[in-house]
Amino acid sequence: MDINYLQTEILPMREKEIRQGKNLATRQPIYVVLSMQENYVSGHSEYTPSTNYRGWDWQNGYIDEALDHEDRVFKQTDKRMKKPFEVTKFFTERIIAFFLTSKAAHDYLKYQKHNLNNGYVYVFYSGYANQEMDKLLCNA
């Protein structure tokens, strides 16, 4: 670990962001770059076992099982399908990277946007009674 980099670059950037009011209400913020991942379950379902932070709703539709797997496309109607199969499409996030500063997370998102599916930065709390983060970032 480069302690000098932490002390001279990261911690001063966090202090600057806090002075600017960024995520002021979040103790020990961790900036996470997330990417939306498309998932399917068979049948039409209203059951929501997983959620996403963007609040995207589940969608009922069909895929054509007569097509090769890589050619199957989700559609909300089964018209013109040779072998329609009921599915429900839902989205979950995939953690791509995490950062200690908002600037670094947004810079990464801008640089990697072409590799992400609806990527965005979300702020997580580092955790209740996380003594390691409390000691590391006590002045930030």
PATIFI-700728 format. One record per atom (N, C-alpha, C, O, CB): residue number from 0; x, y, z. Coordinates in pm, whole numbers, plus 50000, padded with zeros to 5 digits. Glycine has a CB too. Example, Ala and Ser with C-alpha at 12.3 -4.5 7.8 and 13.67 -1.06 7.14 Angstrom:
2
seq/px/py/pz
0/51319/49431/50780
0/51230/49550/50780
0/51320/49670/50780
0/51424/49668/50846
0/51131/49553/50905
1/51285/49775/50708
1/51367/49894/50714
1/51290/50003/50787
1/51341/50114/50804
1/51408/49940/50572
END
This chain:
140
seq/px/py/pz
0/50085/49882/50000
0/50000/50000/50000
0/50089/50124/50000
0/50187/50131/50074
0/49904/50000/50122
1/50053/50219/49918
1/50128/50345/49909
1/50067/50445/50008
1/49973/50517/49974
1/50127/50402/49764
2/50121/50447/50128
2/50071/50534/50234
2/50084/50682/50195
2/49995/50762/50225
2/50147/50507/50365
3/50192/50717/50129
3/50212/50855/50087
3/50100/50898/49991
3/50049/51009/50004
3/50350/50870/50019
4/50063/50814/49897
4/49955/50846/49803
4/49823/50865/49878
4/49746/50957/49849
4/49940/50734/49696
5/49797/50777/49974
5/49676/50788/50055
5/49672/50922/50129
5/49570/50991/50130
5/49666/50671/50155
6/49785/50957/50190
6/49790/51080/50271
6/49792/51207/50186
6/49732/51307/50225
6/49911/51077/50359
7/49859/51205/50073
7/49876/51328/49995
7/49772/51347/49885
7/49751/51459/49839
7/50013/51330/49934
8/49709/51241/49841
8/49614/51251/49729
8/49470/51218/49769
8/49380/51300/49754
8/49658/51159/49617
9/49449/51097/49820
9/49312/51050/49843
9/49245/51122/49959
9/49134/51174/49943
9/49312/50900/49869
10/49309/51125/50075
10/49245/51188/50191
10/49220/51337/50171
10/49113/51386/50209
10/49330/51168/50315
11/49313/51412/50113
11/49281/51554/50085
11/49165/51570/49986
11/49086/51663/50000
11/49404/51627/50030
12/49153/51481/49888
12/49042/51488/49794
12/48910/51461/49866
12/48811/51529/49840
12/49062/51387/49678
13/48908/51362/49956
13/48786/51334/50033
13/48749/51454/50119
13/48631/51491/50126
13/48805/51209/50122
14/48847/51515/50184
14/48820/51632/50267
14/48763/51746/50183
14/48671/51816/50227
14/48948/51678/50339
15/48817/51766/50063
15/48767/51870/49973
15/48622/51841/49933
15/48539/51932/49933
15/48856/51880/49847
16/48592/51715/49900
16/48455/51678/49862
16/48358/51699/49977
16/48245/51743/49955
16/48451/51532/49816
17/48400/51669/50098
17/48314/51689/50216
17/48290/51839/50237
17/48178/51880/50266
17/48378/51625/50343
18/48396/51921/50222
18/48381/52067/50235
18/48283/52120/50130
18/48210/52216/50156
18/48519/52138/50221
19/48283/52059/50012
19/48192/52101/49904
19/48050/52048/49925
19/47960/52080/49848
19/48246/52053/49770
20/48031/51966/50029
20/47899/51915/50061
20/47861/51788/49987
20/47744/51749/49990
20/47798/52018/50031
21/47954/51721/49922
21/47922/51597/49850
21/47907/51483/49950
21/47999/51452/50025
21/48032/51564/49746
22/47791/51421/49950
22/47760/51308/50037
22/47790/51338/50183
22/47842/51255/50257
22/47838/51185/49993
23/47754/51458/50221
23/47778/51506/50357
23/47708/51418/50460
23/47759/51399/50571
23/47732/51650/50370
24/47591/51365/50426
24/47513/51287/50521
24/47557/51141/50528
24/47509/51067/50614
24/47367/51293/50485
25/47646/51098/50439
25/47690/50959/50438
25/47823/50948/50511
25/47924/51003/50467
25/47703/50905/50293
26/47823/50876/50622
26/47947/50857/50697
26/48035/50758/50621
26/47988/50651/50581
26/47918/50807/50842
27/48159/50793/50603
27/48256/50708/50534
27/48204/50659/50398
27/48195/50538/50377
27/48292/50588/50622
28/48170/50749/50307
28/48115/50704/50178
28/48215/50624/50096
28/48334/50655/50091
28/48069/50823/50099
29/48164/50521/50032
29/48240/50441/49936
29/48167/50457/49803
29/48047/50429/49795
29/48251/50287/49980
30/48235/50501/49702
30/48175/50527/49571
30/48192/50403/49485
30/48303/50358/49459
30/48239/50652/49502
31/48080/50349/49441
31/48082/50223/49367
31/48027/50246/49226
31/47921/50307/49209
31/48001/50114/49441
32/48100/50196/49126
32/48051/50199/48989
32/47976/50069/48966
32/48030/49960/48982
32/48169/50217/48885
33/47848/50084/48929
33/47762/49968/48905
33/47722/49964/48758
33/47717/50067/48691
33/47636/49973/48995
34/47694/49844/48710
34/47645/49824/48574
34/47520/49739/48582
34/47515/49642/48659
34/47754/49757/48482
35/47418/49774/48504
35/47293/49699/48506
35/47308/49569/48428
35/47361/49568/48317
35/47178/49784/48448
36/47261/49461/48487
36/47268/49330/48425
36/47127/49279/48400
36/47043/49278/48491
36/47349/49231/48512
37/47101/49236/48278
37/46969/49185/48239
37/46960/49038/48280
37/47051/48959/48252
37/46945/49202/48085
38/46850/49001/48345
38/46828/48864/48391
38/46689/48818/48347
38/46601/48900/48319
38/46843/48853/48545
39/46670/48686/48341
39/46541/48630/48304
39/46505/48516/48397
39/46591/48440/48442
39/46542/48582/48157
40/46375/48504/48424
40/46321/48387/48492
40/46207/48336/48405
40/46142/48413/48335
40/46272/48421/48639
41/46185/48206/48410
41/46079/48150/48326
41/45942/48186/48382
41/45924/48198/48503
41/46093/47997/48315
42/45847/48203/48292
42/45710/48237/48330
42/45693/48385/48353
42/45789/48461/48353
42/45670/48162/48454
43/45568/48424/48371
43/45539/48563/48401
43/45518/48575/48550
43/45435/48505/48609
43/45414/48614/48323
44/45593/48663/48611
44/45595/48669/48756
44/45582/48813/48805
44/45631/48906/48741
44/45722/48607/48810
45/45517/48829/48917
45/45512/48957/48986
45/45602/48952/49109
45/45621/49053/49177
45/45366/48992/49025
46/45655/48835/49137
46/45740/48815/49253
46/45873/48887/49230
46/45933/48874/49124
46/45763/48665/49280
47/45919/48961/49328
47/46040/49039/49312
47/46147/49000/49414
47/46161/49069/49515
47/46009/49186/49323
48/46221/48893/49391
48/46321/48853/49489
48/46444/48942/49490
48/46513/48951/49592
48/46362/48712/49463
49/46472/49008/49380
49/46587/49097/49378
49/46544/49236/49332
49/46446/49251/49259
49/46699/49042/49286
50/46617/49333/49376
50/46583/49470/49341
50/46703/49535/49275
50/46813/49480/49273
50/46539/49551/49466
51/46680/49652/49223
51/46790/49731/49173
51/46773/49873/49226
51/46660/49917/49250
51/46797/49729/49017
52/46882/49942/49244
52/46879/50075/49304
52/46810/50177/49214
52/46768/50283/49262
52/47019/50121/49335
53/46799/50149/49087
53/46733/50241/48995
53/46582/50224/48993
53/46510/50307/48938
53/46788/50223/48855
54/46533/50117/49052
54/46389/50096/49058
54/46327/50052/48925
54/46208/50073/48903
54/46323/50220/49104
55/46406/49991/48839
55/46352/49943/48712
55/46259/49826/48736
55/46294/49732/48807
55/46466/49902/48616
56/46141/49832/48679
56/46039/49730/48698
56/46068/49603/48618
56/46142/49604/48519
56/45904/49784/48660
57/46008/49495/48665
57/46013/49369/48592
57/45927/49383/48467
57/45831/49460/48466
57/45964/49250/48681
58/45961/49310/48361
58/45884/49314/48237
58/45848/49172/48195
58/45936/49085/48186
58/45965/49386/48125
59/45720/49148/48170
59/45677/49018/48119
59/45690/49017/47968
59/45664/49118/47901
59/45531/48987/48162
60/45732/48902/47913
60/45748/48893/47769
60/45779/48751/47726
60/45746/48654/47795
60/45858/48985/47721
61/45842/48740/47610
61/45867/48609/47549
61/46003/48609/47481
61/46056/48712/47440
61/45755/48574/47448
62/46057/48488/47471
62/46172/48463/47384
62/46133/48349/47292
62/46047/48267/47327
62/46303/48430/47466
63/46194/48342/47175
63/46162/48238/47078
63/46263/48125/47093
63/46378/48139/47053
63/46162/48294/46933
64/46218/48014/47150
64/46307/47900/47171
64/46343/47828/47041
64/46431/47742/47042
64/46243/47802/47266
65/46279/47863/46930
65/46314/47803/46802
65/46447/47859/46750
65/46510/47799/46663
65/46202/47827/46700
66/46488/47972/46804
66/46613/48035/46760
66/46731/47985/46843
66/46713/47937/46955
66/46602/48188/46770
67/46851/47996/46788
67/46972/47965/46864
67/46981/48062/46982
67/46931/48174/46974
67/47100/47975/46775
68/47044/48018/47090
68/47049/48096/47214
68/47097/48240/47191
68/47037/48334/47243
68/47140/48028/47314
69/47204/48258/47114
69/47258/48393/47094
69/47167/48481/47007
69/47185/48603/47004
69/47395/48384/47031
70/47071/48421/46937
70/46979/48497/46852
70/46846/48530/46921
70/46764/48603/46866
70/46952/48421/46724
71/46824/48477/47039
71/46699/48501/47110
71/46694/48644/47163
71/46788/48693/47225
71/46683/48402/47225
72/46581/48709/47137
72/46561/48848/47179
72/46432/48855/47260
72/46330/48797/47222
72/46556/48944/47055
73/46439/48927/47370
73/46321/48947/47453
73/46223/49037/47381
73/46260/49144/47331
73/46360/49007/47591
74/46097/48994/47375
74/45990/49076/47316
74/45869/49068/47408
74/45848/48967/47475
74/45953/49028/47172
75/45790/49174/47410
75/45675/49176/47499
75/45551/49110/47438
75/45448/49100/47504
75/45643/49318/47537
76/45561/49066/47314
76/45452/48994/47249
76/45508/48868/47183
76/45625/48864/47147
76/45379/49083/47144
77/45424/48765/47168
77/45471/48640/47109
77/45434/48628/46961
77/45449/48521/46902
77/45415/48522/47185
78/45387/48736/46902
78/45350/48733/46761
78/45473/48701/46675
78/45583/48751/46701
78/45287/48869/46718
79/45452/48619/46575
79/45555/48578/46479
79/45664/48491/46539
79/45766/48468/46473
79/45618/48700/46419
80/45647/48442/46659
80/45745/48350/46717
80/45703/48208/46687
80/45585/48174/46698
80/45760/48373/46870
81/45799/48123/46649
81/45768/47984/46618
81/45745/47904/46746
81/45656/47819/46752
81/45881/47921/46537
82/45826/47933/46848
82/45815/47858/46974
82/45830/47956/47091
82/45935/47961/47155
82/45923/47745/46981
83/45724/48035/47118
83/45735/48135/47226
83/45745/48070/47364
83/45681/47969/47392
83/45615/48229/47223
84/45826/48130/47448
84/45845/48083/47584
84/45831/48203/47676
84/45901/48304/47660
84/45986/48012/47603
85/45740/48193/47773
85/45714/48304/47866
85/45834/48326/47958
85/45887/48231/48017
85/45588/48277/47949
86/45874/48452/47970
86/45982/48488/48062
86/45949/48622/48128
86/45865/48698/48080
86/46118/48494/47987
87/46017/48647/48236
87/46011/48777/48301
87/46153/48831/48304
87/46245/48764/48351
87/45949/48768/48447
88/46170/48953/48253
88/46301/49018/48250
88/46312/49111/48370
88/46219/49187/48400
88/46323/49096/48116
89/46425/49105/48438
89/46451/49198/48549
89/46598/49235/48548
89/46681/49169/48486
89/46410/49135/48686
90/46628/49341/48619
90/46764/49393/48620
90/46822/49393/48761
90/46753/49422/48859
90/46768/49535/48563
91/46948/49360/48769
91/47023/49370/48894
91/47153/49443/48862
91/47195/49450/48747
91/47051/49229/48958
92/47215/49497/48964
92/47343/49564/48945
92/47458/49467/48963
92/47450/49370/49038
92/47357/49681/49041
93/47563/49497/48891
93/47689/49425/48907
93/47792/49527/48952
93/47807/49632/48890
93/47732/49353/48773
94/47864/49497/49058
94/47968/49587/49105
94/48086/49577/49010
94/48138/49468/48984
94/48012/49554/49252
95/48128/49691/48958
95/48239/49696/48864
95/48367/49741/48934
95/48472/49679/48918
95/48207/49789/48747
96/48358/49849/49012
96/48476/49903/49081
96/48430/49990/49197
96/48316/50035/49199
96/48566/49985/48984
97/48518/50014/49293
97/48485/50104/49403
97/48601/50198/49430
97/48716/50168/49400
97/48451/50024/49531
98/48566/50315/49487
98/48663/50422/49504
98/48640/50495/49635
98/48532/50487/49694
98/48657/50520/49387
99/48741/50565/49681
99/48731/50643/49803
99/48690/50787/49776
99/48655/50859/49869
99/48862/50640/49878
100/48694/50831/49649
100/48654/50967/49616
100/48553/50966/49502
100/48555/50879/49415
100/48776/51053/49578
101/48465/51064/49506
101/48365/51079/49402
101/48430/51107/49267
101/48387/51053/49164
101/48266/51190/49438
102/48531/51191/49266
102/48598/51228/49141
102/48656/51105/49072
102/48638/51088/48951
102/48710/51330/49169
103/48723/51019/49147
103/48783/50900/49086
103/48676/50808/49029
103/48694/50751/48921
103/48867/50823/49189
104/48564/50793/49099
104/48455/50707/49051
104/48395/50763/48922
104/48372/50688/48828
104/48346/50693/49158
105/48371/50893/48918
105/48313/50954/48798
105/48411/50956/48681
105/48371/50941/48566
105/48266/51095/48830
106/48539/50975/48711
106/48641/50968/48605
106/48644/50827/48544
106/48651/50812/48423
106/48781/51005/48660
107/48638/50725/48631
107/48637/50586/48584
107/48514/50559/48499
107/48522/50497/48393
107/48643/50488/48703
108/48398/50605/48547
108/48273/50585/48474
108/48282/50648/48335
108/48239/50588/48236
108/48154/50645/48552
109/48336/50767/48328
109/48350/50836/48198
109/48444/50757/48106
109/48415/50740/47988
109/48403/50980/48219
110/48555/50710/48160
110/48655/50637/48082
110/48604/50501/48036
110/48633/50458/47924
110/48783/50619/48163
111/48527/50431/48122
111/48483/50294/48093
111/48339/50284/48044
111/48288/50173/48029
111/48499/50211/48216
112/48274/50395/48019
112/48132/50396/47983
112/48100/50300/47868
112/47995/50236/47868
112/48089/50536/47945
113/48189/50291/47771
113/48164/50204/47656
113/48162/50056/47692
113/48110/49974/47615
113/48270/50228/47551
114/48217/50020/47807
114/48219/49880/47851
114/48106/49846/47949
114/48093/49731/47990
114/48352/49850/47916
115/48025/49944/47985
115/47923/49924/48088
115/47783/49931/48029
115/47759/50003/47933
115/47938/50028/48199
116/47692/49855/48087
116/47552/49857/48048
116/47477/49948/48145
116/47445/49907/48257
116/47490/49713/48046
117/47449/50072/48103
117/47383/50170/48188
117/47457/50190/48320
117/47397/50189/48427
117/47239/50128/48216
118/47588/50207/48312
118/47670/50224/48431
118/47641/50354/48504
118/47601/50453/48442
118/47815/50218/48394
119/47660/50353/48634
119/47642/50473/48715
119/47716/50459/48846
119/47758/50350/48884
119/47492/50500/48740
120/47732/50572/48916
120/47799/50573/49046
120/47693/50575/49155
120/47598/50653/49149
120/47895/50696/49059
121/47710/50489/49252
121/47621/50482/49367
121/47707/50495/49492
121/47820/50446/49496
121/47537/50347/49368
122/47655/50562/49594
122/47732/50582/49717
122/47682/50486/49824
122/47564/50487/49860
122/47721/50728/49765
123/47772/50404/49873
123/47743/50312/49982
123/47808/50365/50109
123/47904/50441/50105
123/47792/50169/49950
124/47754/50323/50221
124/47811/50351/50352
124/47908/50237/50383
124/47876/50121/50357
124/47699/50365/50464
125/48024/50268/50437
125/48124/50163/50459
125/48087/50063/50567
125/48156/49963/50585
125/48255/50226/50494
126/47981/50088/50640
126/47933/49988/50735
126/47935/50034/50879
126/48028/50103/50923
126/48014/49865/50723
127/47833/49995/50951
127/47821/50027/51093
127/47934/49957/51170
127/47960/49839/51148
127/47683/49984/51148
128/47998/50029/51259
128/48105/49977/51345
128/48219/49916/51265
128/48279/49817/51307
128/48048/49873/51441
129/48248/49974/51150
129/48361/49928/51069
129/48484/50000/51122
129/48521/50108/51074
129/48338/49957/50915
130/48547/49940/51219
130/48658/50005/51289
130/48775/50034/51196
130/48844/50134/51213
130/48704/49918/51404
131/48797/49948/51101
131/48907/49969/51007
131/48887/50099/50928
131/48980/50179/50917
131/48919/49849/50911
132/48768/50119/50873
132/48741/50241/50797
132/48733/50362/50890
132/48778/50470/50853
132/48611/50226/50718
133/48679/50346/51008
133/48673/50456/51104
133/48813/50506/51136
133/48837/50627/51140
133/48601/50412/51232
134/48905/50415/51160
134/49042/50453/51194
134/49115/50511/51073
134/49191/50607/51086
134/49120/50333/51249
135/49092/50454/50957
135/49159/50501/50837
135/49111/50640/50796
135/49192/50725/50757
135/49136/50402/50725
136/48980/50662/50803
136/48922/50785/50750
136/48866/50878/50856
136/48778/50959/50827
136/48814/50751/50653
137/48916/50868/50979
137/48857/50943/51089
137/48858/51093/51067
137/48772/51162/51122
137/48929/50911/51215
138/48950/51146/50990
138/48956/51291/50967
138/48890/51331/50837
138/48877/51450/50808
138/49099/51339/50969
139/48850/51233/50756
139/48792/51265/50626
139/48644/51286/50636
139/48578/51313/50536
139/48822/51156/50525
END
